[in-house]
């Protein structure tokens, strides 16, 4: 029971993060101006960082700086929490904000049509920006969040937790969805770890 409790912060912080990312996604789907929606989406990561919550895409890159079994377990538990928070919120928004359903479905259909490899590659670039945003925040500035989040959205990069929300809101959770999300999670992971490793090498040579 004691070991289980050690993962409660990651689990509940993960659910809260999924909720906040979903609110950002709801704003993006609700406004006509995509640029405005992308900027407002950054509120989600600002809240997550300042409340010290647990977002998989914001944590995974730091494994390149420090890694052990406990961190690995926390990442998995946090990702599970992210999935629950974003999926449940997506289903709630599907019922409470039906006007976003068509836009969510249109977006998700385009994502699936792109294929697994494209999802992975676009996930990599999102991972790069997510690590950069959180790393800059840890250095004492919100600038990384305010700029990196709109950039990944406007560039069309894939964020796994946001995608969980979009697919839930669209009512498109199935086998094809699962393969897509796994590809994006792996992409987010590879991208974040790559930038983190390069930064570490730069600081050690």
N, C-alpha and C positions, 0 to 999 in steps of 0.2 A: 504493500500500500504506500509505503514511504517513497519507493522508486516511482510509482505511478504519479504521486503528487508533484514530483520534481518536473513533470511535463505539463502540469496544469497551466502555467503561465504561457507556454507556447500554444497550447490548445485553445484556451479562451482568448488569448491575444490574437491568435490566428482567426478565430471566428469574428472578432471585432474588426480585424483588418479586412476580411472578406466583405463585411457589411459596408465599411467605408469605401472600399474600391467600387463596390456596387452602386453606391450613391454617386460617385464620380461618373460611373458608366451611365447612370440614369440621366444625369445632366447632359452628357455628351449626346445621348439619343433624343433628348427633349428640345434642344435648341437648334435653330436653323443654321446659325453661324458656327461652322465646325471649328474655326479658330478660337472663338469664345469658349466653346465646350471643352476644347483641349486645355485651355488655360485654367478653367474652373476645375477640371479633373485633378489638377495638382493639389487641390484642397485635401484630397484623400490621403496622399502620402505625407503631406504636412502634418495632418492629424495623427497618422500612424507613428511618425518619427517623434513628434513632441509628446505623445502619450506613451511612448515606449512599448508599442504593440508588436505583433509578430507577423511579418509579411515574408513569405518564402523568397520572393524575388528580390527583396531588400536584404536578406540574410545570407543567401547561398554564396555570394561572391567572397564573403569574409572567411570561408573555409580555406581559401588560398593563403590566408594570413595565419590562421590557427585551426587545427582540425583534430578532433578525437571522437570516440564513440558517442559520447553524450551529445555533442553538437549534431551528429548525424541523426540520432534518434529525435532530437528536438526539431530538426528540419522536417522530418517526416510527419511528426505530430502537428507542427505548425501548418504544413501544407494541407493536412486533413482538415484542420480548423478553417483555413482559407476556403477550402472547397465547400464546407458546410455553410459558412457565412455568406459566400457569394451565390451559391446555388439557392439557398433558402430565400435570400433577398431577391434574387432574380424571379423566383416563382411568386413572391409577394408582389413585386412590381408588375409582373405579368397580369395580375388580377387588379391591382390598384391603379396602374397606369397603362391601360390597354392601348393607348395611342402610341406607345413606343414599340409595340410588338412587331409591326411591319418593318420598321427600320432595323430592329434587332435581327429579324429573320433574313432580311436582305443582306445584311452584313455577314451573317453566319453562313449563308449559302455561298457567298463569294469566298469566304475563308475556306470552306470545304472544297470548292472547285479548284482552289489553288494547289491542293495536294499536300502530302506530308512533308516532302522535302522543303517546299516553300515555307510551310509553317515553322519548320525547324530553323531555317536560315533567318527568317524575320524575327523569330524568338531570340536568336543569338544577339541580334543588334539591340533588341529591347533590353536584354540582360546586361549588355554593356552600359546602357544609359541608366538602368536601375542601380547598378553598383556605383556608378559615378555620382548619381544623385544622393545616395545615402552616405557615401564616403565623404562628399563635400559637406553634408549636414553634420557628420561626426567631427569634421574639422572646424565647425562653428558657424556655418552659413546655410541659409535656406535657398540660396541662389541656384544651386544644382537642381533642387526639386522643382522650383518655379520654371526653369528652362528645360530640363531634361524630360519632364512628363509631357508637355505640349509637343516637344520634338518627336518623341517616339510615336505619339498618336498621329500627328500630321504626316509623318514619314510612312505610316502604315505598318509599323512593327507590331509584333504580337506579344501581348502580356497574358500569361496563362490564367491568372486569377480574374482579370477583367473578362477574358473569354469565357470562363466558367459562368460568369454573370450573364453575358450576352446570350449564350446558348440556353440557359435556364429561362431567361425572359422571352426568348423566341420559341420555347417549347420544343427544342430540338436536341434533347439529350438521348443519345443512343450509341451504338457501336462505332459509327463513323466519328461521332463527337469524341469518344474516348481516345481513339487513335490520334486525332488532331490535338487534343489537350496534352497527351503524353509527349508528342513531338514538340509542342511549344514549351512545356516544362523543361524538357531536355535542352532545348535551344536557349531558354533563359539561363539555365545552369551553365552551359558551355560559354555563353557570352560573358556572363558575370565573372566566372572563374578566369577566363582569358585576360580580361582587362586587369583584374586584381593581381594575377600572376605577373603581368607585364609591369605594373606599377611597383610590385615588390622587387622584381629583378632590377628595375631602374634605380631603386633606392639602395640596393645592396652591392652593385658593381662599382 
